[in-house]
Amino acid sequence: MTEKKLKNTSIHYWINDTKAGSAIIFIHPAFGNHTCFDSQLDYFRNYRIITIDLIGHGKSIGKGTIEDTALYINQIMEIEKIDKINLVGVSIGAVLVQDFANKYQDKVASMACFGGYDINDFDINKQKENSKAQMKLITKALFSIKAFAKANKEISAYSQEGKEEFYKLNLEFKKKSLIYLSKLQNLVNKFPKKQRTYPLLVGCGQFDIPMEIEIVKDWAEKENCQKVIIQGAGHCINLDKPQEFNNILEEFWKSCK
């Protein structure tokens, strides 16, 4: 993977040297970075793969806003001469790929959202409940990143391997970067719900919070789209069950052809 920096921003992204095949962009969860998807790189080596450090994460520290992530993705696509892309997002990554699809629908080949919710039709009561849970974690992070990382790994992953990997990623997160995440809610219920012109897959882990499992089931029913509940996985399913995650994406993309 070749590391690049998006001009006039603080955004760093990585792309492989495969020219043939479809393009994929993987968008990581909050408090992680592009390495969350290291287990996908070799498996999908015949695709053009892009990973990115979201603003406030990894190397993308400085100028920029989380609300402009869709713009950054579009700029990357223009630089790399990619017309359409398969979007994959986990947790807030699922929010951000939807925002891209809202703004650049004609550039979406497919979209897979894991541990997310429909940002164009999110119940206000669930939104309040979700915000309260997030605020508790953020408050903990303000006092101690280490204490935050210990708490966050327990609710974000189920397997011991997944917990330890996410814990290490969380320790690298900077307190000052919390400000970037404060604007995320500005992307929710901003656009009217409309007919999608691309295939959609929604999913979560068996051991994610009950509200998330309910959200995914309702979302799939409303959209009449593909749905998956990954056994033995928590919120960050790609860390808990990387091989199953890869298989699910491969089968999804095969079904899109």
C-alpha positions as CSV (number, residue, x, y, z in Angstrom):
1,M,0.0,0.0,0.0
2,T,1.3,3.5,-0.9
3,E,0.7,6.3,1.5
4,K,-0.5,9.6,0.1
5,K,-1.6,12.9,1.6
6,L,-4.6,14.7,0.2
7,K,-3.5,18.2,-1.0
8,N,-4.6,21.2,1.2
9,T,-6.0,18.9,3.9
10,S,-4.6,16.8,6.7
11,I,-6.0,13.6,5.3
12,H,-3.7,10.6,4.8
13,Y,-4.8,7.6,2.7
14,W,-3.3,4.4,1.4
15,I,-3.9,2.7,-2.0
16,N,-2.5,-0.5,-3.5
17,D,-0.9,-0.7,-7.0
18,T,-3.6,-2.9,-8.5
19,K,-5.0,-1.2,-11.6
20,A,-7.5,-3.8,-12.7
21,G,-10.7,-4.7,-10.8
22,S,-13.3,-2.8,-8.9
23,A,-12.4,-0.2,-6.3
24,I,-13.1,-0.4,-2.6
25,I,-12.8,2.1,0.2
26,F,-12.8,0.9,3.8
27,I,-13.8,3.5,6.4
28,H,-12.8,2.7,10.0
29,P,-14.7,3.2,13.3
30,A,-14.1,6.1,15.7
31,F,-10.9,5.9,17.8
32,G,-9.3,3.5,15.2
33,N,-7.4,4.2,12.0
34,H,-6.7,2.7,8.6
35,T,-4.9,-0.4,10.0
36,C,-8.3,-1.7,11.3
37,F,-8.6,-3.2,7.8
38,D,-5.2,-4.8,7.5
39,S,-6.8,-8.2,7.5
40,Q,-8.7,-7.3,4.3
41,L,-5.7,-6.1,2.2
42,D,-4.3,-9.4,1.0
43,Y,-7.7,-11.1,0.6
44,F,-8.9,-8.3,-1.7
45,R,-5.6,-7.7,-3.4
46,N,-7.2,-8.0,-6.9
47,Y,-9.3,-5.0,-6.1
48,R,-8.1,-1.4,-6.0
49,I,-8.1,-0.9,-2.2
50,I,-8.2,2.5,-0.4
51,T,-8.0,2.9,3.3
52,I,-8.0,6.3,5.1
53,D,-7.3,7.8,8.4
54,L,-10.4,9.9,9.2
55,I,-9.7,13.5,10.4
56,G,-8.6,13.4,14.0
57,H,-7.4,9.8,13.7
58,G,-4.0,8.3,12.9
59,K,-1.9,10.6,10.8
60,S,-4.9,12.8,9.8
61,I,-4.4,15.4,12.5
62,G,-4.9,19.1,11.8
63,K,-6.9,21.0,9.2
64,G,-10.3,19.4,8.3
65,T,-13.7,18.4,9.6
66,I,-15.5,15.1,9.8
67,E,-18.4,16.6,7.9
68,D,-16.2,16.9,4.8
69,T,-15.3,13.2,4.7
70,A,-17.5,12.7,1.6
71,L,-15.7,15.6,-0.1
72,Y,-12.3,14.0,0.8
73,I,-13.4,10.6,-0.6
74,N,-14.6,12.3,-3.8
75,Q,-11.2,14.1,-4.2
76,I,-9.3,10.8,-3.7
77,M,-11.5,9.2,-6.4
78,E,-10.8,12.0,-8.8
79,I,-7.0,11.9,-8.1
80,E,-6.9,8.1,-8.6
81,K,-9.2,8.2,-11.6
82,I,-11.9,6.0,-10.0
83,D,-15.5,6.5,-11.4
84,K,-17.4,4.2,-9.1
85,I,-16.5,2.7,-5.7
86,N,-17.7,0.0,-3.3
87,L,-18.2,1.6,0.1
88,V,-17.5,-0.3,3.3
89,G,-18.0,1.4,6.7
90,V,-17.9,0.1,10.2
91,S,-19.6,2.1,13.1
92,I,-19.1,5.8,12.3
93,G,-17.6,4.6,9.0
94,A,-21.1,3.4,8.2
95,V,-22.4,6.9,8.8
96,L,-19.8,8.5,6.6
97,V,-20.1,6.2,3.6
98,Q,-23.9,6.9,3.7
99,D,-23.2,10.6,3.7
100,F,-20.9,10.1,0.6
101,A,-23.8,8.2,-1.1
102,N,-26.2,11.0,-0.3
103,K,-23.9,13.5,-2.0
104,Y,-22.4,11.4,-4.8
105,Q,-24.9,8.7,-5.5
106,D,-23.8,8.2,-9.1
107,K,-20.3,7.3,-7.9
108,V,-21.5,4.4,-5.7
109,A,-21.1,0.9,-7.0
110,S,-22.4,-0.7,-3.7
111,M,-22.5,0.1,0.0
112,A,-21.9,-2.2,3.0
113,C,-22.7,-0.8,6.5
114,F,-21.8,-2.6,9.6
115,G,-22.7,-1.5,13.2
116,G,-24.5,1.5,11.8
117,Y,-27.9,2.9,11.2
118,D,-29.9,4.6,8.4
119,I,-28.8,8.3,8.7
120,N,-31.7,9.4,6.5
121,D,-34.3,7.8,8.7
122,F,-32.9,7.6,12.3
123,D,-35.5,7.5,15.1
124,I,-35.1,10.5,17.4
125,N,-35.5,8.5,20.5
126,K,-32.8,6.0,19.4
127,Q,-30.6,9.0,18.5
128,K,-30.9,10.4,22.0
129,E,-30.1,7.1,23.6
130,N,-27.1,6.6,21.3
131,S,-25.9,10.2,22.1
132,K,-26.1,9.5,25.9
133,A,-24.0,6.3,25.6
134,Q,-21.4,8.2,23.5
135,M,-21.2,11.1,25.9
136,K,-20.4,8.7,28.8
137,L,-17.5,7.3,26.9
138,I,-16.2,10.7,25.8
139,T,-16.4,11.9,29.3
140,K,-14.2,9.0,30.4
141,A,-11.7,9.8,27.6
142,L,-11.4,13.4,28.8
143,F,-10.0,12.2,32.1
144,S,-7.9,9.2,30.9
145,I,-7.4,7.7,27.4
146,K,-6.2,4.5,29.0
147,A,-9.3,4.1,31.1
148,F,-11.4,5.0,28.0
149,A,-9.6,2.4,25.9
150,K,-10.2,-0.3,28.5
151,A,-13.9,0.5,28.6
152,N,-14.3,0.9,24.9
153,K,-12.7,-2.4,23.9
154,E,-15.2,-4.2,26.0
155,I,-18.2,-2.8,24.1
156,S,-16.6,-2.6,20.7
157,A,-15.2,-6.1,20.3
158,Y,-16.2,-9.6,21.5
159,S,-13.1,-11.8,20.8
160,Q,-10.0,-11.4,22.9
161,E,-8.0,-10.7,19.7
162,G,-10.5,-8.0,18.6
163,K,-10.4,-6.4,22.1
164,E,-6.7,-6.2,22.3
165,E,-6.3,-4.9,18.7
166,F,-8.9,-2.1,19.3
167,Y,-7.4,-1.3,22.7
168,K,-4.0,-0.6,21.1
169,L,-5.7,1.6,18.5
170,N,-7.6,3.5,21.1
171,L,-4.4,4.2,23.1
172,E,-3.1,6.1,20.0
173,F,-6.2,8.4,19.9
174,K,-5.6,12.0,21.2
175,K,-7.9,13.8,23.5
176,K,-7.8,16.9,21.4
177,S,-9.3,14.9,18.5
178,L,-12.6,14.5,20.3
179,I,-13.6,17.9,18.9
180,Y,-13.7,16.4,15.4
181,L,-16.3,13.9,16.3
182,S,-18.7,16.5,17.8
183,K,-20.0,17.4,14.3
184,L,-21.0,13.9,13.4
185,Q,-24.7,14.3,14.3
186,N,-24.9,17.1,11.7
187,L,-25.0,14.3,9.1
188,V,-28.1,12.6,10.6
189,N,-31.5,13.1,9.1
190,K,-30.1,15.8,6.9
191,F,-31.2,14.4,3.6
192,P,-34.6,13.0,2.6
193,K,-34.9,9.2,2.2
194,K,-34.9,8.2,-1.5
195,Q,-34.7,5.2,-3.7
196,R,-31.2,3.8,-3.8
197,T,-29.5,3.1,-7.2
198,Y,-26.9,0.7,-5.8
199,P,-27.0,-2.6,-3.8
200,L,-27.0,-2.2,0.0
201,L,-25.8,-4.7,2.7
202,V,-26.3,-4.0,6.4
203,G,-25.0,-6.0,9.3
204,C,-23.7,-6.2,12.8
205,G,-22.2,-8.7,15.2
206,Q,-24.2,-11.2,17.3
207,F,-22.9,-9.6,20.5
208,D,-23.4,-6.0,19.5
209,I,-25.8,-4.1,21.8
210,P,-29.5,-5.2,21.4
211,M,-30.5,-1.8,20.0
212,E,-28.0,-2.1,17.2
213,I,-29.3,-5.6,16.2
214,E,-32.8,-4.2,16.3
215,I,-31.8,-1.3,14.1
216,V,-30.1,-3.5,11.5
217,K,-33.1,-5.8,11.3
218,D,-35.5,-2.9,10.9
219,W,-33.3,-1.2,8.4
220,A,-33.0,-4.3,6.2
221,E,-36.7,-4.8,6.3
222,K,-37.5,-1.2,5.2
223,E,-34.9,-1.2,2.5
224,N,-35.5,-4.8,1.4
225,C,-31.8,-5.3,1.2
226,Q,-29.2,-7.9,2.2
227,K,-28.6,-8.3,6.0
228,V,-26.1,-10.3,8.0
229,I,-25.7,-10.9,11.7
230,I,-22.2,-12.3,12.2
231,Q,-22.0,-15.0,14.8
232,G,-19.3,-14.6,17.5
233,A,-18.7,-10.9,16.7
234,G,-19.3,-7.7,18.6
235,H,-19.5,-4.2,17.2
236,C,-16.2,-4.1,15.2
237,I,-16.9,-7.3,13.3
238,N,-13.9,-7.0,11.0
239,L,-11.6,-7.2,14.1
240,D,-13.5,-10.0,15.7
241,K,-14.2,-12.2,12.6
242,P,-11.9,-11.0,9.8
243,Q,-12.3,-14.1,7.6
244,E,-16.0,-14.1,7.9
245,F,-16.1,-10.4,7.2
246,N,-14.1,-11.0,4.0
247,N,-16.3,-13.9,2.9
248,I,-19.5,-11.8,3.4
249,L,-18.2,-8.9,1.4
250,E,-17.0,-11.2,-1.4
251,E,-20.4,-12.9,-1.6
252,F,-22.1,-9.5,-1.5
253,W,-20.1,-8.2,-4.4
254,K,-20.6,-11.3,-6.4
255,S,-24.3,-10.9,-6.0
256,C,-24.1,-7.3,-7.3
257,K,-22.8,-8.4,-10.7
